[in-house]
Amino acid sequence: MVANWVLALTRQFDPFMFVMVMGVGIH
């Protein structure tokens, strides 16, 4: 689920992951 990704992002807050998630969201 996307919620898991968001949770991991907020916890680690990685720039690379953020960009990846953003790209996936846009797609």
CHARMM-style PDB file with segment names, atoms N, HN, CA, C and O in Angstrom:
ATOM      1  N   MET     1       0.843  -1.217   0.000  1.00  0.00      PROA
ATOM      2  CA  MET     1       0.000   0.000   0.000  1.00  0.00      PROA
ATOM      3  C   MET     1       0.870   1.256   0.000  1.00  0.00      PROA
ATOM      4  O   MET     1       2.006   1.232   0.474  1.00  0.00      PROA
ATOM      5  N   VAL     2       0.339   2.329  -0.524  1.00  0.00      PROA
ATOM      6  HN  VAL     2      -0.583   2.348  -0.908  1.00  0.00      PROA
ATOM      7  CA  VAL     2       1.103   3.582  -0.577  1.00  0.00      PROA
ATOM      8  C   VAL     2       1.352   4.114   0.829  1.00  0.00      PROA
ATOM      9  O   VAL     2       2.370   4.758   1.084  1.00  0.00      PROA
ATOM     10  N   ALA     3       0.417   3.843   1.745  1.00  0.00      PROA
ATOM     11  HN  ALA     3      -0.410   3.320   1.538  1.00  0.00      PROA
ATOM     12  CA  ALA     3       0.556   4.340   3.127  1.00  0.00      PROA
ATOM     13  C   ALA     3       1.890   3.866   3.710  1.00  0.00      PROA
ATOM     14  O   ALA     3       2.572   4.618   4.406  1.00  0.00      PROA
ATOM     15  N   ASN     4       2.252   2.628   3.422  1.00  0.00      PROA
ATOM     16  HN  ASN     4       1.699   2.017   2.856  1.00  0.00      PROA
ATOM     17  CA  ASN     4       3.523   2.094   3.940  1.00  0.00      PROA
ATOM     18  C   ASN     4       4.696   2.927   3.436  1.00  0.00      PROA
ATOM     19  O   ASN     4       5.602   3.264   4.199  1.00  0.00      PROA
ATOM     20  N   TRP     5       4.673   3.255   2.151  1.00  0.00      PROA
ATOM     21  HN  TRP     5       3.937   2.981   1.532  1.00  0.00      PROA
ATOM     22  CA  TRP     5       5.759   4.052   1.574  1.00  0.00      PROA
ATOM     23  C   TRP     5       5.826   5.410   2.241  1.00  0.00      PROA
ATOM     24  O   TRP     5       6.903   5.884   2.603  1.00  0.00      PROA
ATOM     25  N   VAL     6       4.662   6.037   2.403  1.00  0.00      PROA
ATOM     26  HN  VAL     6       3.787   5.652   2.109  1.00  0.00      PROA
ATOM     27  CA  VAL     6       4.618   7.374   3.018  1.00  0.00      PROA
ATOM     28  C   VAL     6       5.152   7.301   4.440  1.00  0.00      PROA
ATOM     29  O   VAL     6       5.900   8.176   4.877  1.00  0.00      PROA
ATOM     30  N   LEU     7       4.766   6.255   5.159  1.00  0.00      PROA
ATOM     31  HN  LEU     7       4.158   5.544   4.804  1.00  0.00      PROA
ATOM     32  CA  LEU     7       5.220   6.111   6.547  1.00  0.00      PROA
ATOM     33  C   LEU     7       6.736   5.976   6.582  1.00  0.00      PROA
ATOM     34  O   LEU     7       7.404   6.642   7.373  1.00  0.00      PROA
ATOM     35  N   ALA     8       7.270   5.131   5.742  1.00  0.00      PROA
ATOM     36  HN  ALA     8       6.728   4.590   5.099  1.00  0.00      PROA
ATOM     37  CA  ALA     8       8.725   4.929   5.703  1.00  0.00      PROA
ATOM     38  C   ALA     8       9.423   6.232   5.314  1.00  0.00      PROA
ATOM     39  O   ALA     8      10.497   6.551   5.825  1.00  0.00      PROA
ATOM     40  N   LEU     9       8.803   6.971   4.410  1.00  0.00      PROA
ATOM     41  HN  LEU     9       7.931   6.712   3.995  1.00  0.00      PROA
ATOM     42  CA  LEU     9       9.408   8.230   3.964  1.00  0.00      PROA
ATOM     43  C   LEU     9       9.469   9.219   5.109  1.00  0.00      PROA
ATOM     44  O   LEU     9      10.515   9.816   5.365  1.00  0.00      PROA
ATOM     45  N   THR    10       8.361   9.392   5.795  1.00  0.00      PROA
ATOM     46  HN  THR    10       7.511   8.907   5.587  1.00  0.00      PROA
ATOM     47  CA  THR    10       8.321  10.361   6.896  1.00  0.00      PROA
ATOM     48  C   THR    10       9.293   9.939   7.994  1.00  0.00      PROA
ATOM     49  O   THR    10       9.875  10.786   8.673  1.00  0.00      PROA
ATOM     50  N   ARG    11       9.464   8.649   8.165  1.00  0.00      PROA
ATOM     51  HN  ARG    11       8.991   7.961   7.614  1.00  0.00      PROA
ATOM     52  CA  ARG    11      10.357   8.162   9.242  1.00  0.00      PROA
ATOM     53  C   ARG    11      11.819   8.368   8.840  1.00  0.00      PROA
ATOM     54  O   ARG    11      12.611   8.895   9.621  1.00  0.00      PROA
ATOM     55  N   GLN    12      12.166   7.960   7.651  1.00  0.00      PROA
ATOM     56  HN  GLN    12      11.523   7.532   7.016  1.00  0.00      PROA
ATOM     57  CA  GLN    12      13.562   8.107   7.203  1.00  0.00      PROA
ATOM     58  C   GLN    12      13.772   9.428   6.474  1.00  0.00      PROA
ATOM     59  O   GLN    12      14.816  10.068   6.598  1.00  0.00      PROA
ATOM     60  N   PHE    13      12.732   9.830   5.696  1.00  0.00      PROA
ATOM     61  HN  PHE    13      11.883   9.311   5.595  1.00  0.00      PROA
ATOM     62  CA  PHE    13      12.816  11.083   4.939  1.00  0.00      PROA
ATOM     63  C   PHE    13      14.065  11.083   4.061  1.00  0.00      PROA
ATOM     64  O   PHE    13      14.960  11.913   4.218  1.00  0.00      PROA
ATOM     65  N   ASP    14      14.100  10.121   3.127  1.00  0.00      PROA
ATOM     66  HN  ASP    14      13.373   9.446   3.000  1.00  0.00      PROA
ATOM     67  CA  ASP    14      15.244  10.044   2.204  1.00  0.00      PROA
ATOM     68  C   ASP    14      14.943  10.823   0.929  1.00  0.00      PROA
ATOM     69  O   ASP    14      13.863  10.671   0.357  1.00  0.00      PROA
ATOM     70  N   PRO    15      15.866  11.645   0.480  1.00  0.00      PROA
ATOM     71  CA  PRO    15      15.655  12.439  -0.744  1.00  0.00      PROA
ATOM     72  C   PRO    15      15.451  11.547  -1.963  1.00  0.00      PROA
ATOM     73  O   PRO    15      14.580  11.806  -2.794  1.00  0.00      PROA
ATOM     74  N   PHE    16      16.259  10.499  -2.062  1.00  0.00      PROA
ATOM     75  HN  PHE    16      16.967  10.289  -1.387  1.00  0.00      PROA
ATOM     76  CA  PHE    16      16.143   9.590  -3.204  1.00  0.00      PROA
ATOM     77  C   PHE    16      14.777   8.915  -3.214  1.00  0.00      PROA
ATOM     78  O   PHE    16      14.112   8.854  -4.249  1.00  0.00      PROA
ATOM     79  N   MET    17      14.365   8.410  -2.056  1.00  0.00      PROA
ATOM     80  HN  MET    17      14.905   8.460  -1.216  1.00  0.00      PROA
ATOM     81  CA  MET    17      13.060   7.741  -1.965  1.00  0.00      PROA
ATOM     82  C   MET    17      11.949   8.737  -2.280  1.00  0.00      PROA
ATOM     83  O   MET    17      10.983   8.418  -2.972  1.00  0.00      PROA
ATOM     84  N   PHE    18      12.110   9.953  -1.755  1.00  0.00      PROA
ATOM     85  HN  PHE    18      12.895  10.212  -1.192  1.00  0.00      PROA
ATOM     86  CA  PHE    18      11.086  10.981  -1.980  1.00  0.00      PROA
ATOM     87  C   PHE    18      10.887  11.205  -3.479  1.00  0.00      PROA
ATOM     88  O   PHE    18       9.759  11.264  -3.968  1.00  0.00      PROA
ATOM     89  N   VAL    19      11.997  11.327  -4.192  1.00  0.00      PROA
ATOM     90  HN  VAL    19      12.914  11.280  -3.795  1.00  0.00      PROA
ATOM     91  CA  VAL    19      11.920  11.549  -5.643  1.00  0.00      PROA
ATOM     92  C   VAL    19      11.249  10.355  -6.313  1.00  0.00      PROA
ATOM     93  O   VAL    19      10.423  10.522  -7.210  1.00  0.00      PROA
ATOM     94  N   MET    20      11.603   9.164  -5.879  1.00  0.00      PROA
ATOM     95  HN  MET    20      12.274   9.028  -5.150  1.00  0.00      PROA
ATOM     96  CA  MET    20      11.020   7.954  -6.471  1.00  0.00      PROA
ATOM     97  C   MET    20       9.519   7.922  -6.222  1.00  0.00      PROA
ATOM     98  O   MET    20       8.736   7.681  -7.140  1.00  0.00      PROA
ATOM     99  N   VAL    21       9.123   8.165  -4.984  1.00  0.00      PROA
ATOM    100  HN  VAL    21       9.759   8.361  -4.237  1.00  0.00      PROA
ATOM    101  CA  VAL    21       7.700   8.152  -4.637  1.00  0.00      PROA
ATOM    102  C   VAL    21       6.960   9.226  -5.435  1.00  0.00      PROA
ATOM    103  O   VAL    21       5.854   8.998  -5.925  1.00  0.00      PROA
ATOM    104  N   MET    22       7.583  10.392  -5.558  1.00  0.00      PROA
ATOM    105  HN  MET    22       8.481  10.577  -5.160  1.00  0.00      PROA
ATOM    106  CA  MET    22       6.948  11.493  -6.306  1.00  0.00      PROA
ATOM    107  C   MET    22       6.737  11.070  -7.762  1.00  0.00      PROA
ATOM    108  O   MET    22       5.670  11.291  -8.335  1.00  0.00      PROA
ATOM    109  N   GLY    23       7.758  10.467  -8.345  1.00  0.00      PROA
ATOM    110  HN  GLY    23       8.624  10.287  -7.880  1.00  0.00      PROA
ATOM    111  CA  GLY    23       7.652  10.017  -9.737  1.00  0.00      PROA
ATOM    112  C   GLY    23       6.544   8.987  -9.887  1.00  0.00      PROA
ATOM    113  O   GLY    23       5.753   9.053 -10.828  1.00  0.00      PROA
ATOM    114  N   VAL    24       6.484   8.038  -8.963  1.00  0.00      PROA
ATOM    115  HN  VAL    24       7.126   7.984  -8.198  1.00  0.00      PROA
ATOM    116  CA  VAL    24       5.452   6.995  -9.032  1.00  0.00      PROA
ATOM    117  C   VAL    24       4.074   7.631  -8.882  1.00  0.00      PROA
ATOM    118  O   VAL    24       3.121   7.238  -9.554  1.00  0.00      PROA
ATOM    119  N   GLY    25       3.981   8.626  -7.986  1.00  0.00      PROA
ATOM    120  HN  GLY    25       4.756   8.945  -7.440  1.00  0.00      PROA
ATOM    121  CA  GLY    25       2.686   9.280  -7.759  1.00  0.00      PROA
ATOM    122  C   GLY    25       2.237  10.021  -9.008  1.00  0.00      PROA
ATOM    123  O   GLY    25       1.064   9.980  -9.380  1.00  0.00      PROA
ATOM    124  N   ILE    26       3.188  10.703  -9.657  1.00  0.00      PROA
ATOM    125  HN  ILE    26       4.141  10.736  -9.355  1.00  0.00      PROA
ATOM    126  CA  ILE    26       2.848  11.450 -10.872  1.00  0.00      PROA
ATOM    127  C   ILE    26       2.391  10.474 -11.952  1.00  0.00      PROA
ATOM    128  O   ILE    26       1.452  10.752 -12.698  1.00  0.00      PROA
ATOM    129  N   HSD    27       3.064   9.335 -12.027  1.00  0.00      PROA
ATOM    130  HN  HSD    27       3.827   9.110 -11.422  1.00  0.00      PROA
ATOM    131  CA  HSD    27       2.691   8.343 -13.028  1.00  0.00      PROA
ATOM    132  C   HSD    27       1.379   7.732 -12.604  1.00  0.00      PROA
ATOM    133  OT1 HSD    27       0.853   6.859 -13.294  1.00  0.00      PROA
TER     134      HSD     27
END
